[in-house]
Amino acid sequence: MPAQVSSERILFTRGVPAVEALPNKLLSECFQAVLEGPEAKTVLQYGHNSGYLPLRQLLGEQYGVAPEQIVVGNGSLHLQDLLSALLIKAGDVVFVEQPSYDRAIKTFRRRGAKVIGIPLEQDGVNIAALEQALARQVPAFMYIVPDFQNPAGVTTSLEKRQALVDLAERYKFWLLEDIPYRTLRYSGNSLPMLRELNANRVLTVSSYSKLISPALRVGYLIGPVEIAKKLASLEEETILAPVLPTEAAVVEFHKRGYFEQNLNNLKQLYAPRLQALIAALKTHLPDVPFAEPEGGFFVSITLPKEAVKGNLLERARQTGLILTDGRDFFADPFSDDEEPDLGTRFVRLPFCALTPEQINEGVKRLAALVR
Amino acid sequence: MPAQVSSERILFTRGVPAVEALPNKLLSECFQAVLEGPEAKTVLQYGHNSGYLPLRQLLGEQYGVAPEQIVVGNGSLHLQDLLSALLIKAGDVVFVEQPSYDRAIKTFRRRGAKVIGIPLEQDGVNIAALEQALARQVPAFMYIVPDFQNPAGVTTSLEKRQALVDLAERYKFWLLEDIPYRTLRYSGNSLPMLRELNANRVLTVSSYSKLISPALRVGYLIGPVEIAKKLASLEEETILAPVLPTEAAVVEFHKRGYFEQNLNNLKQLYAPRLQALIAALKTHLPDVPFAEPEGGFFVSITLPKEAVKGNLLERARQTGLILTDGRDFFADPFSDDEEPDLGTRFVRLPFCALTPEQINEGVKRLAALVR
């Protein structure tokens, strides 16, 4: 008999920020400053087609690149869509980590690529498997979330980062590194970005969705000038320009020191939630190994084969535990010949929007289902 | 010898609002109210994937449709791009008025359509030419700007509006009516929207770019629920959701009565500019006929054949008069067998961002070049 559980619904679904952490008052001040300051008319008029120049300058300083190397879009998914339109030609493949971010997989497919999953281990993709895949076909690009990966929570080791850029150089393909969680590190030290290892082969995308607010939809891409130019031109043809006042508010948010302040708040809120999740997994599912992340939004587990009986999602739902279908993160379920349906026992656990109590209760319910 | 002209640069280029008319203070109040009010957290979190529900409710009341029939996007061009992805199949044609909005033409082409121009007369498209084109191939849709057309300034007559929806019904194609200027009427009375004549065959797009601020990039599409659903789903896959705080600010702008107030300001500012342009054309180019609009952003003229010598754009530039290449508005220059290069003598004159003095001076310079 499972232990008695509370009837509260617990959502381990998408990676959403904690609602209490959304800095509405600070943003209100920033919008006011922008719309009543000297740039007010500029940020309400047509213009700044690759993104608001002061934001590109600010990012340029942060990343040590020229503003001409940066394109701002309405969220990073938007930029991934445009980039896919630019880079994917008929017959192309795109490589992703397996598992990977479900919306990215869908985007690459919708833009015409065959998406191939390279198995992800606890320290990054399996490099031998990547080499085998490269020997068959070189991709238009490979999509990587090197820090606190979505969905697995894995951080790619320095050794594997180096191997990735070396292979990208040797086989001449782009690495698209997506780093929205990188700054949300609760312990330990950051490894170099892929672009720091070889900027000529790397396109970097990130956004403020997890760092300020997802509804602002301010994302950006950094790459060589010739790619940034083509992307900006496609962006102009498609949407004219990204929304300006939100970009200007982000610049103001930085200028006032709110970015650091808010980041610290987020870390203080999210770090104990991550610790609660790790502790709950070790308590309630002691035999299930998992990568212990030092930041980000996600921990994931792969349940033992014998543990998953029936429809796990539906059985979880009946206990008020809402999970995402793990299969969505597997671009290429048949790449694992031994078990084509690995996704059915893959469970992503986004922890940021849940209290430690909810996290513990959720993991307890999950454990009861697979006992 | 041309008369001596001032050296000030005059831009008759794109249709931009007057910078002094951008309501930055009012918008600042609205952002503040939104970000410090009860909806603050909602408009900063993920959600509202087809657009902010209160905005869709407000538009639903205005247009007499259900919120489920409305999809909000980051500007109407964005929605035209998504709609094109949805409706245009390989081998499809799209019909446009000839001349038509250059960015729309490019969008339909980039999404794979062959774009066919139907000659535009002073009261709307030539219906006989449209019938001939329909006899050859029925388009995926026909793109129409029925009110104060961009670039020509033409308003389609009631008779031709009826003919358009009748043909759309008979041949079963969509009419995509784009009405961003409709509300900016400085005199006379509005004719019914195409959707009022037959909502089953009409998709309506519009935006707040000309009515509040272009940098907000708040546009919307209205159509049957099944189209709106498909479009919203493609939008979610592509960008997750349109930017939320800007949409919420637009709702607040309406709630506070600022929309009507601002619209009246715009009319008071723009009406004399339109009058100045009409007067200048009658004074300096008395033999060139043109459609006299009662609203909007544009008047256009087609210069007499014999008047255009050499490269008009370059010659104008040398006098500080900056024009847009008229050929960009002609999707299909060869549809007019008598004169394939009609666009070279087509001049669009956007008047909203120029003072009456600048308008008069600009037309004087243009007249001196073609005398």
Interface residues (C-beta under 8 A of the other chain):
Chain A: R14 V16 P17 V19 L22 P23 N24 K25 L27 S28 F31 Q32 L35 E36 A40 K41 V43 L44 Q45 Y46 G47 N74 G75 L77 H78 D81 R103 K106 T107 R110 S213 P214 A215 L216 R217 E237 T238 I239 L240 A241 P242 V243 L244 P245 T246
Chain B: R14 V16 P17 V19 L22 P23 N24 K25 L27 S28 F31 Q32 L35 E36 A40 K41 V43 L44 Q45 Y46 G47 N74 G75 L77 H78 D81 R103 K106 T107 R110 S213 P214 A215 L216 R217 E237 T238 I239 L240 A241 P242 V243 L244 P245 T246
